[in-house]
Amino acid sequence: MNCVDINGVSHLDSMETATDDNAGRDPVTGLRSCDRSAIRDSWVIVSEDKIGNGLRLMLKFFEDYPDNQNFFPDFRGRALEELRECPSLQQHGLRVMGALTSIVDSIDDAGVLVGVLHRTVDSHLTRGVRAAQFAELIEVFARFLASTLGDRFTPSMGEAWTTAATTILAVVKARVQDQLTTLPASS
């Protein structure tokens, strides 16, 4: 599988936009220069409090998808209020923010972006995390971002992150599928 070409189809092949709207879009990510700027602008604001925002994102993730707490031995069976004060959840939230920062930092280079996503997927597969959990986190992140930015969240930021999420999920799903087919069968 070619890392940059997602399943042999460029991102633009699957976009339902007018041809004129595709002008200036990266053929892999689907992002225009103004989209990348909107993503960076929003991330600067969120990054002002990586620990706090990482914690809030993870709490929202567990609130919306409580079964995902089971992927973390430290968090299983614990109430959200208890987790709010949990240093290991703060640490994991900070790691999630670091991964998101790496994604934002690599949006100008599709090859690097795909590599960052592959590394993230690979590190989670051994824990049983699959594409569905990544999709759930991305869905929660979209709402979290709009809520966190409040009136600073613009329609262009929403459009840019939606386009980025489409690409991220495509890469994640392809990597999960690719990795699961190459893993040795369990005995």
Salt bridges, closest charged atoms under 4 A:
ASP21 OD2 - ARG25 NH2 2.99
ASP21 OD1 - ARG32 NH1 3.58
ASP35 OD2 - ARG25 NH1 3.63
ASP35 OD1 - ARG32 NH2 2.93
ASP49 OD2 - ARG56 NH2 3.06
GLU63 OE2 - LYS60 NZ 3.70
ASP64 OD1 - LYS60 NZ 3.11
ASP64 OD2 - ARG143 NH2 1.99
GLU81 OE2 - ARG84 NH2 3.18
GLU82 OE2 - ARG78 NE 3.00
ASP108 OD1 - ARG36 NE 2.86
ASP108 OD2 - ARG40 NH2 2.32
ASP122 OD2 - ARG175 NH2 2.65
GLU139 OE2 - ARG143 NH1 1.94
GLU159 OE2 - ARG25 NH2 3.91
GLU159 OE2 - ARG32 NH2 2.89
